[in-house]
Amino acid sequence: MVDVLIGVSILLPFIAGLLCFIIGNAKTRAAIIVTTGVVLTASALMLFQNGPCTYTPETLLGVSVNSIITFFDFALLFIILGIAFKLGNPLVILLTLLQIVPLAYFELKMAPHVEVAPAFYIDNLALIMNLIISIVGSLICIFGIRYMEEHEHHLHLKKSRQPRFFFFLVIFLGAMNGLVFSNSLLWLYFFWEVTTFCSFMLIGHDRTEIAIKNATRALWMNMTGGVAFVGAIIAIFYKTQSVEYFSLQNLINHSPEMTGFLLFPFALLCFAGFTKAAQVPFQSWLCGAMVAPTPVSALLHSSTMVKAGVYLVVRLAPGFQGTYLSTIVATFGAFTFVTASALAVNMSNGKKILAYSTIANLGLIIACAGINTPAAIIAAILLIIFHAVSKGLLFLCVGTIEHAIGSRDIEDMRGLYNTMPAVSRITIIGILTMMLPPFGMLMSKWMAMEAAANIPWVVVMVALGSGLTVLFWARWAGLFVSGPQLKEQELKKESAIKATILTMIRGFYPNAKWNDPASIKIPLVLLAMGAIVLSMAVPWIYTILVEPVVASYRPGLFVEPFKMGPFGLSSGVGAFYVLPVFLLSIVAYLFAVIASKKNGHRVVSAPYMCGEQYPDPSQPKFRSHLNTWRDYLAGNVYLQEFIGESKISYWINILSLIILIVMFGEVVR
């Protein structure tokens, strides 16, 4: 049964993607995508119920699976090389050759036909990643069905590009499942490069000049990580003269005397993870990916691609625990967290805010992997879970809003609650789950700060970055319910609870009707509900999912850092009581809704500006200090002239490069 479930998780998306490419009928393609999502979700749940397992496929259609992987690995690299020549980009050509030539030498001369058993090692961390990829990723693909119709309508395309789009979008899920299941470093590398290629094709999907430019940047930056990955494979064999450590589990659980020999390969693999996770100074590829259609942004940021990077670093963390490399990784991640959060503060572009907040949170996960204590690894895994759901939700919300109002600028979302109540509520839910108690993201940050207490500069950066995230999230949430557009809602006579339920379903577009597409509504509502329910279930998620991961890393040496109580989690220095805070939040929310429905409740269309207001309330004006009537215009301050992207990115990149140089300088001594 296990072999069937693994096969479904990896091969089904490749088959479904091929069918999406071949079949031109939109309804049939939609049915394939929905069916694939349902089957992947069921497979992930059944695999989770089965529990940790191993599996080594020997043949596929009578051919060695190892040979198939090797063939497609080189085939993919030569396809990328051909694309590089077509683009005329010497950097991509060089980086591709720096993978093909060493890998060919390794396969033909150094260690031909390396086989690792078990090829697939599925522990609790792999099961968690499989659930995220299969459930969140599938919902994003389903959302894309209607979204891409609207997207192509706006572009006025004569011929639909959806077959190619969904081909790469769906096989992305299979590649990610193969990546997190792989115990063989060579297999993991193959799936790693598949995600790189898919991201390149999806970012450049619209074929505009800016899309091709940003796709090319994403390709060469991720190919840099690919070169480091190949370098790590060769370095492992060169230093150990054995294929034993091509098993990821053997590499992680190496004997203490091998630590010094393996630090350089570990550093190379961490570097590959940094590039894939768009850590500074590689953040520009993920920001550039915002030109792609929203499902691409959501998939890259939430459940795939960037999660591959942090997954690899978290997976490897026990292998370099207690070393200098571990401290540098923690420093590097914390530096990315605080600097990316600072860049997000001065953004008004909604997608760029989401991009930089993603980079920041991935930096926090990497910082936790570098801190490398049980508490820190627990925080990292919880951050992966909650970030995937909330960030996937927010990207889909911004895409929906952008189609409706023609803008992704958060200033244009001022008062949007009035015209798009359902999407506004769901977006606010997504934002709140990123910054407020008792939601899982804040609890995970609390765990991270506790874990970082022994590294003073890391805990300072984590605390400062957390404060900055609250600033930009609170500002954005406030815009939805502020401004002159805000007025009394139409649902005055309905009960507070009924109004809440109805507006969760209504209003996905202005003047929304009950026949709004289910492919838009269902993913948004399910992800919003998931963000809330998962946070309420934190104690059980910790006990059932996360704690076994950390316990398996160091069998016999694990000391439980947090204890589950009747209301939440506690540690030696504090507690996070989830359920009581949830109950208080619900009661406060209901009181606010009921108060807003009372007779005589009135929302003023414009704020008082400390001067004479214009007599006509339909024209928001006030008498200024020059004794003239001035239009009232609300807006936030973004400090672009002080901490704008163009002002500080250069120095952030320089400092991050110095940290990387120090990291490699130490491990090669």
Secondary structure, DSSP 8 states (H G I E B T S, - for coil): -HHHHHHHHHHHHHHHHHHHHH---HHHHHHHHHHHHHHHHHHHHHHHHH-SEEE---EETTEEHHHHHHHHHHHHHHHHHHHHHHHT-HHHHHHHHHHHHHHHHIIIIISTT---SSSEEE-HHHHHHHHIIIIIHHHHHHHHHHHHHHHHHHHT-SS--HHHHHHHHHHHHHHHHHHHHB-BHHHHHHHHHHHHHHHHHHHTTT--HHHHHHHHHHHHHHHHHHHHHHHHHHHHHHHH-SSGGGBHHHHHT--GGGHHHHHHHHHHHHHHHHHHTT-TTSTHHHHHGGGS-HHHHHHHHTTSTHHHHHHHHHHHGGGGTTSHHHHHHHHHHHHHHHHHHHHHHT--BHHHHHHHHHHHHHHHHHHHHHH-SHHHHHHHHHHHHHHHHHHHHHHHHHHHHHHHHS--BGGGGTTGGGT-HHHHHHHHHHHHHHHSTTSHHHHHHHHHHHHGGGSHHHHHHHHHHHHHHHHHHHHHHHHHT-STT----S-TTS-HHHHHHHHHHS-SSTT--TT--HHHHHHHHHHHHHHHHHHHTHHHHIIIIIHHHHHHHSTTT-----EE-SSEEEETTEEEEHHHHHHHHHHHHHHHHHHHHSTT----SS---SS-B-S-TTS-EEE-TTSSEEE--------HHHH-HHHHHHHHHHHHHHHHHHHHHHHT-
